Amino acid sequence: MSVSGQAASGAPSALGEAQISAWAEEREAVERAEAQRVAEVEAAALVVRDRVLAEVAALPGLPGVYRYFDAQDQVLYVGKAKNLKKRVSSYFQKNHGGTRIGLMVARIARLETTVVRTEAEALLLENNLIKALNPRFNILFRDDKSYPYLRLSAHAYPRVSYYRGGVDRRHRYFGPYPSAWAVKESIQLIQKVFRLRTCEDTVFNNRSRPCLLFQIRRCSGPCVPENQGEAYARDVRNAERFLLGETDEVLQGLQVQMMAYAEALQYEQAADVRNQISALSRVLQQQAVDESSATGRDRDVDVLAVKVQGGRACVNMAMVRGGRHLGDRAFFPKHVEEGTQLFVEDEAEELDGGGAAATRPSPERQVLEAFMAQHYLEAAVPSLIVVSEAVDEGLAAALSAQQGARVTVQAQPRGQRRIWQEMCIKGAELALARLLSEEGSQQARTRALVEALDLNVADLEAFRVECFDISHTAGEATQASCVVFQGHQMVSSEYRRYNIEGITGGDDYAAMRQVLTRRYAKLAEAVQLGTGRMPDLVLVDGGKGQISMAREVFEELGLDLGLLAGVEKGEGRKVGLEELVFADGREKVYLGRDSAALMLVAQIRDEAHRFAITGMRAKRAAVRTGGSRLEDVPGVGPKKRAQLLQRFGGVRGVAAASVEDIASVKGISRELAEEIYRVLH
């Protein structure tokens, strides 16, 4: 080896004494700086620890709720305690090692506590905080969607409809239902048996003859005067009683009514009632639940079953309302492993030493208790809850106190309740098996894509893909979409739409330049400062043209071209023949029709396309029709809307008109004109 080669390799023999001395001094300086930094960190940690221990020592021996926070002020854990001082002290009295509780305790920078009067109050406050703060080490259920209801409107001739949202006390609501499908099925049933109307009030108020639903005997036609009588009100009462589970009473009333018509020689009306009885009887026979046994407390029941497997959990909830089994709904909590293991170690600190292991709650019980406490904070609690695992008696007491009525929780039911429980348990097992299968396939797809593109990804859970697409109709209402894939799933909460303006209509390249610039300009600055992170892969829907435009944007922003790829349609634009085009000059890659990586790319690309086109259509409709805002004005029906559009030449013309001009239209009062003007502006 030459002298220069030895020097380049850093061998001391090739260096002069001065160089060796300088090198040694520099290395010692680095080591001293590192040792000083470690000492400062340890000193700061000791200060934090001493402060936390001082706070713990001052805690009262009362029931309450405690919260742990890390150095970034992110909440780690929320717990409840019969005795705050005893419970919180237990975390710091021994070395927990590398357990989950040890990992959490090492990160605690401060704590907060709230004293309450009873354990029930502690339970409710604990789960309110869990839902609000999303702690890292708690079992967390997320249910962002409100439950759907069946609504009977407050009207002289009530309308039956699907409803989701805040409750207006003027109307009557039945439910909640586990799914939209269950509500719509019930509406179809009511149309078939009781023939209640489903049309909007604006349509109802402006009809001169019955619609097609009347012709096919799915509505009694109360929209016309000849059908507006006591019969419709009677059908509404019967529908209400049916939804409340009073099916026997409804059948008996219909039979009495049929006999009365027959005795009065009104045979046509008697035949209509007979048909109602037949239809209702067929519906009851089709029910999977034995209606005859669904009496008393069995009319409104929630059935809960839990299954824990493979680090995931499922709580399946079946709803029985009015004695009718409405179906079930599966919930999948987050942080199952962290929450259950931490809870066991946490509870063990307060249990008696000898029987601690025997009395520790199982993971299934912990998950079920977490679901009940969090779910029923915002939902109506039925008087009876059938569960697959016995839960803490204090939980039932807390739910009773919240509801203002006795709530019974039953773990070992008999008869019909037992059948419901077995059905629910089976549903939980199937739902969890399906979830594990889907997650396994998604993880395999993520791994296949990372390997196929030779990406440097250390943690597959953190692997992030952002995909862009452009959508418009002949240059009108151009909109771009950005969808996000992370954690082996599409993350809809991070989707974004971008209205594209200031370009020539139909110029997709300019649209792509605009959306990428808007998306990454600020992020590029943050990346350079070390405070931001780019996605691991950026996909654009398009071939060489789009990827060339995207490359220009990335070069201008100083971003890594290796992150950028285009999804180019293959020969004949056939699905399964797509190729990836790279911005950094690499050769095209064809992943293969049956490739798991291609399946993931296609899934992400198709989602970007769907998100873009739905946004574009909504924007186009808003441009063309004013977003149908006239239909949202109370008191403006089809006739008045048509008069306004005809008078002013469209919604834009109506929006440009003054209140006086709008009020000059026949049938439009001054108050209504002001409301129309307000809505359109």
PyMOL commands that set and color helices and strands:
alter all, ss='L'
color gray80, all
select helices_A, chain A and resi 3-8+12-14+17-57+84-90+100-107+119-133+180-194+201-204+212-215+225-227+230-243+247-263+267-286+291-293+296-298+336-348+356-359+363-375+393-403+415-452+460-462+492-494+508-529+544-557+561-563+571-573+596-632+638-648+651-656+659-663+670-680
alter helices_A, ss='H'
color red, helices_A
select strands_A, chain A and resi 64-69+75-81+110-115+149-152+160-163+172-174+301-309+312-321+324-331+384-387+408-410+464-473+476-486+489-490+496-499+537-541+564-568+579-582+589-590
alter strands_A, ss='S'
color yellow, strands_A
deselect
rebuild
show_as cartoon
